[in-house]
Amino acid sequence: MSKAQVTLQNIVLGGGDGILFNQLNLSISQGMKIAIVGRNGCGKSTLLKLISKQIDCDEGTMFHQPGLTYSMLEQVPDLSKYETIFEFITDGMDPDLDYKVYAWLDELKLDSTRNIKSLSGGEQRKAALIRSFYTDPDILILDEPTNHLDIESINWLEKKLKKLRSTIIFVSHDRAFLGNVSNHVFWIDRTKGHMMKKSFTEFNEWQDNVLSDEAEIQRKLDKNIVAETIWSKKGIKARRTRDEGRMRALQKLRAEKSQYIKQKGNAHAKLTSGNASGLMVIEAKNVSKSLGEGDNEKCLINNLTLRVNRRDRIAIVGPNGVGKSTLLKVLIGELAPDSGTIEHGTNLTKTYISQSRDDLKAKMRVKDVLAPEGGDQIMVQGRPKNIVAYLKDFLFSPEQVRQPVNSLSGGEQCRLLFAKAFANPTNLLILDEPTNDLDLETLELLENLLASYDGTIILISHDRAFLDAVVSSTIFMHGKGKIIEYAGGYTEAQEQINHEIKRQENENKNIVDTPKDAPKDVYQAPVKVAKMSFKDNYRLKELNELVPNTEKVIEDISKKLDKPAFYEKQPKEFSKLAKKLDFKKLELEKMEEEWLDLQALKEEIDQA
């Protein structure tokens, strides 16, 4: 068992009007990748500040191993004092590591000279991520690292974190990311902490066991306590154990969508029944849309033909800036296409939930959002219902009903907007990034609500687990106007994309003119050798300079470390240089392996 790097014992810390932590304990050792989870407002970000020594506790003991280096990614990093991306990332850092910055910027498609003020939220997040693990810290702390990132960037981040030697402590609501990165989970629940020594993929079953054990203890202590303390948890567990009928219904929708995608151009009938929409909800024919003018014109949609049927659950995914919001607006009629036609079905009543929270006023009470005219009842799908009882379905306690909106966490405000939206009759639900700021329990609540929704859903999301649980088909925007619909959630869509990529690669390897009279069992088509890409050529040239430079750095450091009495006179500097030497040797090994691979490819092509 490795020595603890950070230990928190019997921590007590106040927050707001109550106690955030009461006798909380946590031990962090080298190599741990700890996911911190819990409801919005439970103190996850505050715990990160305790670990990184930004704040102190009210009571208890905190131990931080001397000499540790820390790096923290905050939810909203301050970039205001920097001009360019490169300046922000490398400020005060080791210039010997600059080449790593350029490589990562290239992978994330960022220009190092870009002005900070011109960056989108996603681009700012990418730059902040590179800054956070630029120097290979002992402890890397990440607060919502996937916020504003597209799926492609999230996949990149997962691969980088898996390779890092740093201890990683992070907060995230992205369940796929949590499962792919973590090897421990620390659950904060009602001021206490519980540690699971497994990946987040095992969390649900473990959490249920913890709650069951807790309920049994409480039952023995006082039967009257159980209903109040376990009420919300029981609700969550019931939602987690999904109704098999609903899951079968989703699979049926996916199967039907798969068949439709294969048989485009079917005739459609306009069937109506009560408040239901027609069978055809939206039909796009040969639709194209570009933004910008002249040299800056960018094609986002190119000759798209698509049909959305009643009860479809469709996701729009793709990299940031590819045009997802534009496509959504074109489909629902808020933006006109440059060419082609958009037809909407009959009896459509749509509800749109955007990323912003413009409907919520700071001083407004929670109940006033649902009943602005006053009273204790709200019409839910045409029937009166008590507001307290209705909000309980959205995980609000009776005490919260009369609280001001500005006292709610971001996730609780999202829950309130969902409650308002789902109270109104609607048969077309449009959701733009609905999972932002939601805790894990609210995500499960939203999935449950959408599973029981009888209308049509079109949504934009980067949450892979959410997409897999909710949608029947995925519209993937590949860029430059190329848009393809795939049956199933994100994972199923990605499998189809990967299969198509492999098929095309296999075809490209065997593009030759086969003699017509050649026996099939004798003639073997020669493999077509690809050309060296510009990126490979550039990297090979770069490595030709980096390898000898790194060898020189290793030689210089070794000479310094070999000096007599260096350790006795400057132990901290000696330790720092020794660590740098180890890093440089590992770095050199990787560069040499990469150089050998690229050089072998170049020689193979030159000889072909």
N, C-alpha and C positions, 0 to 999 in steps of 0.2 A: 504494500500500500504506500503510495507516494505521500510525501509530507504536504500538509495543508498549506496553500498559499494565502488564503483568506479564511478567517473563522469569525462568525458572528454568534454570540452566545447570549441567550436570554434578553434579546433586544426589545426595548419598549420605545415607541415613537408615536407622538401625537400628530394628528393631521386634520385640518378643518375643525369640525365640532366634536370629533371623537378620537379614538385610538386607531392608528393604522396597524401597528404591530404590538403584540403583547406576548412576551416570552418567546420570540421568534429565534430559531436556531438554524444556521446554515454553515456547512464546511465545504470549501472549494479547493480541489487538488489539481495538479498539473494534468493537462490533457482532457479535462472535462469539457463537454459542450452542453451547457445547461440552458434549457428553455424555461423561462419564468412565465407562468400562466396564472390566470385568475380573472375575476370579473373586473370591468371598468371601475376605476376608483379604489381598488384594493391596495394599491401601493407598489405596483410593479416598477414604475419609473423611479420612485423614491428608493426602492431597494437597490437599483443600479447605482444611484448616487452614493449610497452607503458603501457599496463594494468599491467604488472608485475614489473614496475618501473625499467626496465633494461636500458631504454633510456629516454631522455627528448624530449619535442616538441620544435619547433622553436618559435611558438607563441601559445597563448591560455592558458587555465587553466585546471590543472589536480588535482583531489581530490581523495585521497585514505583514507578510514576510518582507524583511528589509531588502531593498535593491530591486524590487519588481518594477517593471515598466508597464504603464497602462495606456490604453487608447480607447476613447469613447465616441461613438456615433450617437448624437442626440437626435430627438425627433425633428427638431427645427434648428439645424446648425446655423451659426452666425457667419455669413459670407460677406457682410457689408464693407469690411475694411480691405478687401482684395479687389484687384482689377481683372486678372485672368484666372482661368481654371488652374494653370500650372502654378501660379503664385500661391493660390489657396492651398493646393495639395502639398506643396513642398516647403511652405513657410517654416523656417527653423529646423528643417530636417537635414539628413546626411546627403550631400550632393552626389556621393558615389552611387546612390540608389536611383538616380534619375531615369536610367534606362528602363527600370521596371515601370515607372509611371507612364512613359511613352508606350510601352507594350500594352498596358491595361487600358489606356485611353484609346488606343487603336482597336482593341477588342470590343470596347463599349461605344465605338464610333463617336468619340468626342475630340474636338480640336483643342489642343492645349492653349492656343492663343485666344480662344473665345472669351469675350467679356462676361464676367459673372452675372451682370444684370440682364443679359440676353438669354439666360438659361431657363428652360422650363423646370417644373417641379421634379420631373424624372431625371433630367440632366444634372440638376443640383444634387440629387440623391446619389447619383453615380459618382460624381466628383468627391462627395463627402465620404463615400464608402472607400474609395481608393486612398484617401487621406488617412482613414482610420486604421488600415492594416499595411500601410506603406512601410513602416519600420519594423514589422514583425514583432509586436509587443508581447510581453509575457501573458498579459490578460487583455483580451479584446472584448469590449462591452458595446452591444448594439441595441439601440432602442428603436423598434419598428423598422428594421433595415429594408423591408420590401415595399414600404410606402412609396407610391408613385412609380414603382418600377413595372415595366411590362414583363410578360412571362419569359421572354428570351433573356432579359437581364437577370431575372430571378434565378433561372437555370445557371447562368454564368456565376452568380454569387454563390450558389450552393457548391459548385465545383471548387471554387477558390477556398471557401471555408473548410471543406473537407481536407484540403491539402495543408492548411495552416497548422503549424505546431503549437500555436498559442492556445491557452485556455480561453474558451469563448462562453460568455454569458449573454443571453439575448432575450428580448421580449418581442413576440410576434403573434399576430392573430391568423397568419397563413398556415393552415394545418398541414398542407403538403410540405411547406418549407420546414415547419417544426419537426415533422417526421423524418425528413431527409437529412437534417443537420444534427439534431440532438442525440446525445447518448444518456442524458439525465433530464428529468423534469422536476422543477420546484414549483409546487402549487400553493398559492397564497389563498387561504379561505378563512374568512372571519377572524382576521388578525393573526392567525397561526400559519406555519409553513409545513408542508409535507413533501419529502423528497422521494422520487421514484428513480431507481438506478437502471432505467431502460429508456429506449427511444420513445418519443411521443406517440408513435404508432400503437403502443400498448396502454396509452393513458386512460381511455374510456373504461376499460374493464377494471383497471387498478383503482380509478376514482370511485367506481361503484362499490368496490370492496371496502375502501376507506369509509365511505358514507354508511354502508351497512353496519360496519363495526361500530361507528360512532352512534348510529341510531340505537343499536342494542345497548350500548353503555348508557345512553340518555334514558332509554326506556326503564332500565333498572333504577336510575336515580330519581326520575320523576316523569310519570306518564304524561303529565300536562305540558311538559316542555316540547315534546316531540313534534307536535303539529306545527308549532311556530318556527322552530329552528330547522326543520328538515323540509318544510313545505316547498320552497323553491327548488331544492335539489331533487325531490321526488318528481317534480314536474319535468325537470331536465332529463332525468333518467327515462321517464316515460316517452319523451320525445326522441331520445337517442335510440331507443329500441323501436326502430321504424316499423310502421304498419306494412306487413308484407304485401298486402293488396296494392298499396300505393306504389311500392317499388316495382311490382309486376306491371302496373299501369304505365310507369315510366319506361320500362323495357319494351312494352308493346308500342308505345309512341315512337321509340327509337327504331324499332323494326319497321313500322309503317313509314317513317321518314326515310329510312334507308331505301325502301322499295320505291318511294316517290322520287328520290334523287336519281335513281337509276332509270326512271321512266318519265323524264321531263316532257311537258307538253300535254299532259292529260286534260281532258275536258273537265270543267268544274261547274257544279250546280250551286245555286245560291239558296241554301237551306236555312231557314230561321225558325227559332223556337223560343218564344217568350223574349227574355232579355238577352238571349244568346246572339252572338254575331252570326253572320253568314258563314258558310263552310270556308269560303275564300276570304281571308282577312286582308292580305296585301299581295299584290302581284306586280313585280317589276319586270319590264321587257326591254332588253337592249339598252339599259341605263348607263350613262357615262357622266362623270363629274370631275372637273378640275378646279383647282384654286390657284390664285396668283395670275400674273400676266407676263408675257414675253419670255425672257430667259428664266424667270422665276416661276413659271407655270408648272404645277405639279399635278399629274394625273392620279387621282385617288380611286376612282371607280371607272372601269373600262368594260363597256358592253356587258353589263351584268343582267342576267335573267334569273329570277328567283320568285318562289311562291311561298307564302306563309299561310298555313291552314289553321282553322280553329283548334285550340288546345296545344298548338306547337309551343315548345319552350326552346327558344333560339338564342344562342350566345354569339356575340361578335367579339373576336379576339385578334390580336396582332400587336406588333411593336408600337411603342409610343410614336405619334406623329404620322402613322400610316393612314389615318382617316376614319377611325372607328366612329367617332361622334358625328362626323359628316355623313357617313352611311346611315346611321340611325336617324338623323334628321331628314335625310332624303326619303327613307322608307315611310316615316310617319307623316310626311307632307309639310314639314317645317322649312325645308330647303328644296328648291326646284332643281331637277337634273338639267344638265346641259343638253342632253339628247335622250331619247327613249321615253317610256311612259311608266307612271306609277298609278295603279288602280287600287282603290280601297273597297272592302266589302261593305255589306249592309249592317245597320244596327250597331255600329262601333261606338263604344263609350270608353275612352282611354284615360288612364291615370299615369302621370309621369312623376317619378321620384328622382330628383337630380342629386348631384354631389353636394350642392349648397344647401343651407338650412334657412332660406329666406323667410319661410313661413313661421319661424320661431322668433318671438320677440323676447328680449332678455328679462323684462320685468313681468311677463305674462306667466300666470300659474299653469301648471300642467293640465288641470281640468279645463282651463279656458281655451286651450288649443283645440280640444275636442268639442267643447260647448261654448263658443264665444258669446252667445246670447244669455248664458247663465243656465242654472238648473243642474240636476244630478244625473240626467239621462242623456243618452246619445242614440241616434238612429244607426243601427248596424245592419247593413244589407236590408233596409226597409223595416226593421223591427226595433222597438225601443229596448235599450239595455242600460243598466246602471253603470255609470262611468267607472266606479271603483272595481266592480266585477269584471268589466271589459279590460281595464288596464292590468288587472291581475294576470290575464292571459298573456300579456306582454312583459311579464316579470317585474311589474311595479308593485311596491307595497302600498297599503292604504295610506300610510303617512306621506308618501311622495306625491299623492294626487293634488295636494294644496301647496306644494313647494313651487318656488319660481323656476322657470325654465333654465336660468343661468346657474342654478345650483346642480344641474344634471351634468354627468360626464358626456363626452362625445358619443359614446355608444348608447347611453340612455336617451340622448336627443334623437338619435337615429331610430331607436325603438318607438319613440313617441310619434315620429313621422310615419312609421309603418302602421301604427295603430290608427292614425288619422286616415291614411290612404286606404287601408283595408276596410274601414267602416263604410266607405262609399261604394255603391254598385258600379262595377266596371267589368269589361270583358277583354280589355287589352291593357296589359301592365307593362310599362316601359321603365327599366331600371338602369341608371348610369352609375356604375361602381357602387352597388348597394352594400358591399361588405366593408367599406372603409370605416375604420374606428370601432368595428363591432368586436366584442369579446366572444369567446368560443361558445358560450351558452346562447348568446343572442344570434349567432350564426346558425346554430341548430334550430332555434325558434323560427328564424326566417325560412330555413329549408322546409320546416314542417308546414308553415303557412303556405308556401309556394306549392308544396306537394298536394295540398287540399284545394288549391285555387282552380276554378273550373274554366278560366278564360285562357287567353293567349299571352305569352310572355316573350318579350325581346329585351335582352340585357347586354351590358358591357361589363366585363369583370376580368381581373387578373388572378383571381383566387381559383386555383386548379381543383381543389377538393370541392369547393362550392359548385363549380361547373359540372363536375362528375356526378354530383348528387342531385342536380336540378334539371339540366337541359337535355332535350331530346336530339338536338343537332347543333353543330358548331360552324359558324361562318368564319373562316380563317382568311384574314387580309394579309397576303404575302408581300405586298408592296407593288408600286408602279401600276396600280389598277387591277392587279390580278387577285380575284376573290373566288374562293371555292368553298362550297358547303359540304360538310362531312356529317354522317350520322353519328350520334352519340355525344358524350361529353368531351372534355379536353383530352383526356388520356387516349380515348378511342380515336379522336381526330388525329392526334400526334402519331399514333401507330400507323394509321392510313398514310399520313404524309411520309413517314420514314420508309414504309414499304414501297411507296412510289419512287422515292429518292434512290433506294437500292436497285429497283428495277431499271431505272434510267441509267444508273452507273454501270450495271451489268451489260446493258445494250450498247453503251458508249465504248466499252472495252472490246467489243467484238464487231465493230463496224468495219467490215472489209468486203471486197468483191469476191465472193466465193465462185470458183469455176463451176459452170453448170454441169459439166460431166464428171466432177470429182466425187468419188465414192464417199458417202457420209461417214463410214466407219474408218476411213483412211485420212481424209483431208481434215486438218485442224486449223482453224482460223487463227492467224497471228494476233496477239493482243496489241491494240493500238496504244502506243506510248504517249502519254499526255505531255504537254509542254510545262516547263517551269513557270509558275505564276509569278506575277510582278512581286507579290508579297513574299514568296519564297526566295526570289532572287535578292530582294532588299534585305531579308533577314540573314541570308548567308553572308552577304557583304558586311552586315552589321556585326555578325558573330566573329568574322575575321579580325575585327578590331577589338571586340569585347573580350574575347578569350585571352589574348596576350595582356591586355590591360588588367584583367582580373588576376592573372598570374602574377603581375607586378605588384598589385595591392597585397596579395597573400605573402609575397616575399618580403615586402616592407614591414608588414605587421609582425611577421615571424621574427624579423631582426630586432624589432622593438621589444618583443616579449622575451627575447634571449638575453637582453641586457642585464648585467648583474645588479641585484638590489632593487630592480624595478618594482617587484611585487611589494617589498617592504616599504618603499617610499610612497608608492601610489597604488594601493590595493584596488580602489574603485576603478581607476583608469585601466589597470591590468585586467580586471574582470570584464570591463566593457570591450577591450580589444580582443580578449580571448573569445568572447561570444561572437564578435564580428568576424574573427578568423574562421570559426566553425561555419558561420553563415556563408562566407565567401567561398569556402571549399565546397560546400554543398551546391552553391550557385554555379561554380565552375564545372562541377560534374554534370549538372543538367545541361549547361550550355555546350559542353563537349559532345554529349549524346545527341543533342539537337543538330550540332554541326555535322557530325558523322552521317546522320540520316539525310540531311539536305545535300551534302557532298556526294553521297552514294546515288541519290536521285539525279543529280546533275550529270554525273559520269554515265549513268545508264542512258539518259536522254542524248548526251553527246555522242555515244557510241551507236545509237539506233540508226 
